[in-house]
Amino acid sequence: MDSVPRDIPASGAGNPLQQLSLEQLRRRTSMKWRAYPDDVLPLWVAEMDVPLAEPVARAITDAVTLGDTGYPAGTGYAEALAEFASKRWNWHGLAVEHTAIVPDVMLGIVEMLKLVSGPSDPVIVNSPVYPPFYQFVGNMGRPVVEAPLGADGRIDFRTLEDAFGRAVAGGDRPAYLLCSPHNPTGTLHTADELACVAALARTYGVRVVADEIHAPIVAPGATFVPYLSVPGAQSGLSLMSASKAWNLAGLKAALAIAGPDAAEDLARVPEEVGHGPSHVGIIAHTAALRSGGDWLDALLAGLDGNRRLLAGLLAEHLPAMRYKPAPATYLAWLDCRSLDLCGDPATVFLERGRVALTSGAGFGTGGAGFVRMNLAASAEVISEAVHRMAAALD
């Protein structure tokens, strides 16, 4: 990497994305930093280049000092999330008694699908979408029915209704796996859109399971709407976690949340599922939700700056690549179809530019020709990555 940053705006000292050097980050042993050689800038998997929020680090340290590393118990995590939802999203309907701890969001989704549908029933998804949706559903032996997003990156309700109709035609009990906010596009579904989802699901007898892991990560001025907060969503189930917003993927913990009409379903989750989360993970997630708000706000401001930085850099150095800054997640969905590349864009940028991005091909229909970039990095890294990508096309 160049020693002198290029095209980088001034950043506040409180921005978590500007507090670790590349040298420090390369000492990490997680997937992001071990999958590729040291000459590659890793902007692929959803890990953030940030230090832990101080309240989270303190909670973990206190637990380790005390030897509090046993099995998880209690409702503290759910109570903290209910408080966070009330303050951040003005959602006062998260009933702690209608929650269950699960190992992580994807394993929680698997358990929810088992509750509301049968062993061979189809699962509907909005492609392009998070590749583990296909992987986990496929490993369950379930068929995936795609309802591709519209050209604007939003839910196409005619397409969704058609998918619902096809899914129920055989007398099955299909489920709809909703990604909200949407990964990889960063689309933030509106309250009206989510109410339409609930109405369609009720009409066709489709059960909704919502992956809301990116819920806290929204741009300043944008609003996340919990699926269970909209009219008609009483039979829905949601999976939430602090892992994405506070970079806690290695500290496994998540919550399954039931709407009022799904509470009996959630009560059937096998007891052993609750043994899967990490007790230290739950302590960390609870501390993040209760005391990590200031850190999160600083992160959100930093991410917003990175979105603007990326848009400016691409306009200057890769004008044929289309990118529209999204209001949610820390992911950028880059349209490379006009670059006339020979092969997968992610492969080209890795081999020629030494920048690791996620190939769009794995996101299902609509993903080919795209790459996903992780924006949770320093401005210097984002700038260097774009310069390398542009040079790869020379």
C-alpha positions as CSV (number, residue, x, y, z in Angstrom):
1,M,0.0,0.0,0.0
2,D,1.2,3.5,-0.7
3,S,2.6,5.3,2.3
4,V,0.8,8.5,1.5
5,P,-3.0,8.3,1.6
6,R,-4.8,9.5,-1.5
7,D,-8.3,11.1,-2.0
8,I,-9.0,10.8,1.7
9,P,-11.2,13.3,3.6
10,A,-10.4,14.4,7.1
11,S,-11.8,12.0,9.7
12,G,-12.6,12.5,13.3
13,A,-10.5,10.8,16.0
14,G,-13.6,9.0,17.2
15,N,-14.1,7.1,14.0
16,P,-13.5,3.4,14.8
17,L,-12.6,2.7,11.2
18,Q,-9.6,5.0,11.4
19,Q,-8.1,3.6,14.6
20,L,-6.1,0.5,13.5
21,S,-3.2,0.4,11.1
22,L,-3.0,-2.1,8.3
23,E,0.0,-3.6,10.1
24,Q,-2.1,-4.1,13.3
25,L,-4.9,-5.6,11.3
26,R,-2.7,-8.1,9.6
27,R,-1.8,-9.6,13.0
28,R,-5.4,-10.8,13.2
29,T,-6.0,-14.5,12.6
30,S,-9.7,-14.4,11.5
31,M,-10.9,-15.5,8.1
32,K,-10.7,-12.0,6.6
33,W,-7.0,-11.8,7.3
34,R,-5.9,-15.3,6.6
35,A,-7.7,-16.3,3.4
36,Y,-5.3,-14.3,1.1
37,P,-1.6,-13.4,1.0
38,D,-0.4,-10.2,2.7
39,D,-0.2,-8.3,-0.6
40,V,-4.0,-8.5,-1.0
41,L,-6.4,-5.9,0.4
42,P,-9.2,-8.0,1.9
43,L,-12.6,-6.3,1.3
44,W,-14.7,-9.3,1.0
45,V,-16.1,-11.1,4.1
46,A,-18.3,-9.1,6.5
47,E,-15.7,-8.4,9.3
48,M,-14.9,-4.8,10.2
49,D,-11.5,-3.2,10.6
50,V,-12.3,-1.7,14.1
51,P,-11.2,-2.2,17.7
52,L,-13.8,-3.5,20.1
53,A,-16.1,-0.9,21.6
54,E,-14.7,-0.2,25.1
55,P,-17.9,-1.3,27.0
56,V,-17.8,-4.6,25.1
57,A,-14.1,-5.2,25.7
58,R,-14.6,-4.4,29.4
59,A,-17.5,-6.8,29.7
60,I,-15.5,-9.6,28.1
61,T,-12.5,-8.9,30.3
62,D,-14.6,-8.8,33.5
63,A,-16.2,-12.2,32.6
64,V,-12.8,-13.8,31.9
65,T,-11.4,-12.4,35.1
66,L,-14.3,-13.8,37.0
67,G,-14.1,-17.1,35.1
68,D,-17.7,-16.5,34.0
69,T,-17.3,-18.8,31.0
70,G,-20.0,-21.4,31.5
71,Y,-23.4,-22.1,29.9
72,P,-25.7,-19.2,28.9
73,A,-28.7,-18.4,31.0
74,G,-31.3,-15.6,31.5
75,T,-33.0,-13.0,29.4
76,G,-30.5,-10.2,29.7
77,Y,-29.7,-10.2,26.0
78,A,-33.4,-10.0,25.0
79,E,-34.0,-7.3,27.5
80,A,-31.1,-5.3,26.1
81,L,-32.3,-5.7,22.6
82,A,-35.8,-4.7,23.6
83,E,-34.4,-1.5,25.1
84,F,-32.3,-0.8,22.0
85,A,-35.3,-1.4,19.7
86,S,-37.4,1.0,21.7
87,K,-34.8,3.8,21.6
88,R,-33.5,3.3,18.0
89,W,-36.5,2.1,16.1
90,N,-39.4,3.3,18.3
91,W,-40.5,-0.3,18.4
92,H,-42.0,-1.1,21.8
93,G,-43.4,-4.5,20.8
94,L,-40.4,-6.8,21.3
95,A,-41.8,-9.2,24.0
96,V,-38.9,-10.7,25.9
97,E,-41.0,-13.7,26.7
98,H,-41.4,-14.4,23.0
99,T,-37.6,-14.8,22.4
100,A,-35.1,-17.6,22.4
101,I,-31.3,-17.5,22.3
102,V,-29.8,-19.3,19.3
103,P,-26.2,-19.9,18.3
104,D,-26.2,-17.3,15.4
105,V,-28.5,-15.9,12.9
106,M,-28.1,-18.5,10.2
107,L,-28.4,-21.5,12.5
108,G,-31.4,-19.7,14.1
109,I,-33.0,-19.4,10.6
110,V,-32.6,-23.2,10.1
111,E,-34.4,-23.8,13.4
112,M,-37.2,-21.4,12.5
113,L,-37.7,-23.0,9.1
114,K,-38.0,-26.4,10.8
115,L,-40.8,-24.9,13.0
116,V,-43.0,-23.4,10.3
117,S,-42.5,-25.7,7.3
118,G,-41.9,-29.3,6.5
119,P,-38.7,-31.2,5.6
120,S,-39.1,-30.8,1.8
121,D,-41.1,-27.5,1.6
122,P,-39.8,-24.7,-0.5
123,V,-38.1,-21.5,0.8
124,I,-38.6,-18.2,-1.1
125,V,-35.7,-15.7,-1.3
126,N,-35.2,-12.3,-3.1
127,S,-32.2,-12.7,-5.3
128,P,-29.5,-11.5,-5.4
129,V,-29.1,-12.4,-1.8
130,Y,-26.7,-13.5,0.9
131,P,-25.1,-16.8,-0.4
132,P,-25.6,-18.7,2.9
133,F,-29.3,-18.5,2.3
134,Y,-28.8,-21.0,-0.6
135,Q,-26.2,-23.0,1.3
136,F,-28.1,-23.5,4.5
137,V,-31.5,-24.1,2.8
138,G,-29.8,-26.5,0.4
139,N,-28.2,-28.4,3.2
140,M,-31.7,-28.8,4.7
141,G,-32.8,-30.5,1.5
142,R,-35.2,-27.7,0.7
143,P,-35.8,-26.3,-2.7
144,V,-35.1,-22.5,-3.1
145,V,-37.7,-20.5,-5.1
146,E,-36.2,-17.2,-6.3
147,A,-38.3,-13.9,-6.4
148,P,-35.7,-11.6,-7.9
149,L,-35.5,-8.0,-6.8
150,G,-36.6,-5.3,-9.3
151,A,-34.2,-3.3,-11.4
152,D,-34.3,-0.7,-8.6
153,G,-33.0,-3.2,-6.0
154,R,-36.4,-3.3,-4.2
155,I,-38.9,-6.1,-3.7
156,D,-40.9,-6.6,-6.9
157,F,-44.3,-7.6,-5.5
158,R,-45.7,-9.1,-8.7
159,T,-42.7,-11.3,-8.8
160,L,-43.0,-12.1,-5.1
161,E,-46.7,-13.0,-5.5
162,D,-45.9,-15.2,-8.4
163,A,-43.2,-17.0,-6.4
164,F,-45.7,-17.4,-3.5
165,G,-48.3,-18.9,-5.8
166,R,-45.8,-21.4,-7.3
167,A,-44.5,-22.4,-3.9
168,V,-48.0,-23.2,-2.5
169,A,-49.2,-24.9,-5.7
170,G,-48.1,-28.3,-4.6
171,G,-49.9,-28.1,-1.2
172,D,-46.6,-27.4,0.6
173,R,-46.0,-25.1,3.6
174,P,-43.5,-22.7,2.1
175,A,-41.5,-20.1,4.0
176,Y,-40.3,-16.7,2.9
177,L,-36.7,-15.9,4.0
178,L,-36.7,-12.1,4.1
179,C,-33.4,-10.2,4.2
180,S,-33.9,-6.9,6.0
181,P,-31.9,-4.7,5.5
182,H,-31.0,-6.5,2.2
183,N,-27.6,-8.0,1.7
184,P,-25.9,-7.3,-0.7
185,T,-27.8,-4.2,-2.0
186,G,-28.1,-2.4,1.3
187,T,-31.8,-1.8,0.5
188,L,-33.8,-0.6,3.5
189,H,-37.4,-1.9,3.2
190,T,-40.1,0.7,4.1
191,A,-42.9,0.1,6.5
192,D,-45.4,0.0,3.5
193,E,-43.3,-2.6,1.7
194,L,-43.1,-4.8,4.8
195,A,-46.8,-4.5,5.4
196,C,-47.4,-5.6,1.8
197,V,-45.1,-8.6,2.4
198,A,-47.2,-9.5,5.5
199,A,-50.4,-9.1,3.6
200,L,-49.2,-11.3,0.7
201,A,-47.9,-13.9,3.1
202,R,-51.2,-14.1,4.9
203,T,-53.1,-14.4,1.7
204,Y,-51.0,-17.3,0.4
205,G,-50.3,-19.0,3.8
206,V,-46.6,-18.4,3.6
207,R,-44.7,-18.0,6.9
208,V,-42.1,-15.2,7.0
209,V,-38.7,-15.6,8.7
210,A,-36.7,-12.3,8.7
211,D,-33.0,-12.1,8.8
212,E,-32.5,-8.6,10.4
213,I,-28.8,-9.0,11.4
214,H,-27.8,-5.7,9.8
215,A,-30.7,-3.7,11.5
216,P,-28.5,-1.3,13.5
217,I,-26.3,-0.3,10.5
218,V,-28.2,2.5,8.8
219,A,-27.0,5.8,7.4
220,P,-27.7,9.0,9.4
221,G,-31.3,10.1,8.7
222,A,-32.4,6.6,7.6
223,T,-34.8,4.4,9.6
224,F,-34.9,0.7,10.0
225,V,-38.4,-0.8,10.4
226,P,-38.6,-4.2,12.2
227,Y,-40.7,-6.7,10.3
228,L,-42.6,-7.7,13.4
229,S,-43.6,-4.1,13.9
230,V,-45.8,-3.8,10.8
231,P,-49.5,-4.6,10.6
232,G,-50.2,-8.2,9.7
233,A,-46.8,-9.6,10.7
234,Q,-48.1,-11.3,13.9
235,S,-47.2,-14.8,12.6
236,G,-43.7,-13.8,11.6
237,L,-40.3,-14.8,13.1
238,S,-37.2,-12.6,13.2
239,L,-33.5,-13.3,13.9
240,M,-31.4,-10.4,15.3
241,S,-27.9,-10.1,16.7
242,A,-25.4,-7.5,17.7
243,S,-22.7,-9.3,15.8
244,K,-22.6,-7.3,12.6
245,A,-22.9,-3.8,14.1
246,W,-20.2,-4.4,16.8
247,N,-18.0,-6.8,14.9
248,L,-18.7,-9.8,17.2
249,A,-19.0,-12.6,14.7
250,G,-16.5,-14.7,16.6
251,L,-18.5,-14.4,19.8
252,K,-21.5,-16.5,18.8
253,A,-25.0,-15.3,19.9
254,A,-28.3,-14.3,18.4
255,L,-32.0,-14.0,19.3
256,A,-35.0,-15.5,17.6
257,I,-38.1,-13.3,18.1
258,A,-41.7,-14.4,17.5
259,G,-44.7,-12.3,16.7
260,P,-47.7,-12.9,19.0
261,D,-49.2,-15.5,16.7
262,A,-45.8,-17.4,16.4
263,A,-45.1,-17.6,20.1
264,E,-46.3,-21.2,20.3
265,D,-44.1,-22.1,17.4
266,L,-41.0,-20.6,19.0
267,A,-41.8,-22.4,22.2
268,R,-41.2,-25.7,20.4
269,V,-37.5,-24.9,19.7
270,P,-35.6,-27.8,21.2
271,E,-33.9,-26.9,24.5
272,E,-30.5,-27.9,23.2
273,V,-30.5,-25.1,20.7
274,G,-30.2,-22.7,23.5
275,H,-27.0,-24.4,24.6
276,G,-25.2,-23.4,21.3
277,P,-24.6,-19.7,21.9
278,S,-21.5,-18.6,23.7
279,H,-22.1,-17.3,27.2
280,V,-19.3,-14.8,26.8
281,G,-20.8,-13.9,23.4
282,I,-24.1,-13.1,25.1
283,I,-22.3,-11.0,27.6
284,A,-20.6,-9.1,24.8
285,H,-23.7,-8.6,22.7
286,T,-25.7,-7.5,25.8
287,A,-23.0,-4.9,26.6
288,A,-23.0,-3.7,23.0
289,L,-26.7,-3.1,23.0
290,R,-26.8,-1.5,26.4
291,S,-23.7,0.6,26.4
292,G,-22.3,0.7,22.9
293,G,-24.5,3.3,21.4
294,D,-21.9,6.1,21.2
295,W,-19.4,3.8,19.5
296,L,-22.1,2.7,17.0
297,D,-23.0,6.3,16.2
298,A,-19.3,7.0,15.5
299,L,-19.1,3.9,13.3
300,L,-22.2,4.9,11.3
301,A,-20.8,8.3,10.6
302,G,-17.5,6.8,9.4
303,L,-19.4,4.4,7.2
304,D,-21.4,7.2,5.7
305,G,-18.1,9.0,4.9
306,N,-16.8,5.8,3.2
307,R,-19.9,5.6,1.0
308,R,-19.4,9.1,-0.2
309,L,-15.7,8.5,-0.6
310,L,-16.3,5.4,-2.7
311,A,-18.8,7.1,-4.9
312,G,-16.3,9.9,-5.6
313,L,-13.4,7.6,-6.3
314,L,-15.4,5.4,-8.7
315,A,-16.7,8.4,-10.6
316,E,-13.2,9.6,-11.1
317,H,-11.3,6.4,-11.6
318,L,-13.8,3.7,-12.7
319,P,-16.7,5.7,-14.2
320,A,-18.1,2.7,-16.0
321,M,-18.7,0.9,-12.7
322,R,-22.1,1.7,-11.4
323,Y,-22.6,2.2,-7.7
324,K,-25.4,3.8,-5.7
325,P,-24.6,4.4,-2.0
326,A,-27.1,2.4,0.0
327,P,-28.8,3.5,3.3
328,A,-28.0,0.3,5.2
329,T,-25.3,-2.3,5.9
330,Y,-21.5,-1.7,5.4
331,L,-21.5,-3.4,2.0
332,A,-21.3,-1.8,-1.5
333,W,-22.9,-3.6,-4.4
334,L,-20.9,-2.7,-7.5
335,D,-22.2,-3.3,-11.0
336,C,-19.2,-4.2,-13.3
337,R,-21.2,-5.3,-16.3
338,S,-20.2,-2.3,-18.4
339,L,-16.5,-3.0,-17.9
340,D,-16.3,-5.6,-20.6
341,L,-14.2,-7.9,-18.4
342,C,-13.3,-11.4,-19.5
343,G,-14.4,-13.5,-16.6
344,D,-15.7,-12.9,-13.1
345,P,-15.0,-9.3,-12.0
346,A,-13.9,-10.5,-8.5
347,T,-11.3,-12.8,-10.1
348,V,-10.0,-10.0,-12.3
349,F,-9.6,-7.6,-9.4
350,L,-8.0,-10.2,-7.2
351,E,-5.5,-11.5,-9.8
352,R,-4.6,-8.2,-11.5
353,G,-5.2,-5.7,-8.6
354,R,-4.7,-7.8,-5.5
355,V,-8.0,-6.7,-4.1
356,A,-10.3,-9.4,-2.6
357,L,-14.0,-8.8,-3.2
358,T,-17.0,-11.1,-3.1
359,S,-18.1,-12.4,-6.4
360,G,-21.8,-11.6,-7.2
361,A,-22.3,-15.0,-8.8
362,G,-22.9,-16.7,-5.5
363,F,-25.8,-14.3,-4.7
364,G,-28.1,-16.1,-7.2
365,T,-30.1,-14.7,-10.1
366,G,-29.1,-11.1,-10.7
367,G,-25.7,-11.4,-9.1
368,A,-23.5,-12.2,-12.2
369,G,-21.3,-9.3,-13.2
370,F,-21.4,-7.7,-9.8
371,V,-19.0,-7.7,-6.8
372,R,-19.6,-6.9,-3.2
373,M,-17.2,-4.6,-1.4
374,N,-16.9,-4.3,2.4
375,L,-16.8,-0.6,3.3
376,A,-15.9,-1.2,7.0
377,A,-12.3,-0.3,6.5
378,S,-10.2,2.9,6.7
379,A,-10.5,5.6,4.1
380,E,-6.9,4.9,3.1
381,V,-7.7,1.2,2.4
382,I,-10.8,2.1,0.4
383,S,-8.9,4.6,-1.6
384,E,-6.0,2.2,-2.3
385,A,-8.4,-0.5,-3.3
386,V,-10.1,1.7,-6.0
387,H,-6.7,2.8,-7.3
388,R,-5.7,-0.9,-7.6
389,M,-8.9,-1.9,-9.3
390,A,-8.6,0.9,-11.8
391,A,-5.0,-0.1,-12.5
392,A,-6.1,-3.7,-13.0
393,L,-8.1,-2.6,-16.1
394,D,-5.3,-0.7,-17.7
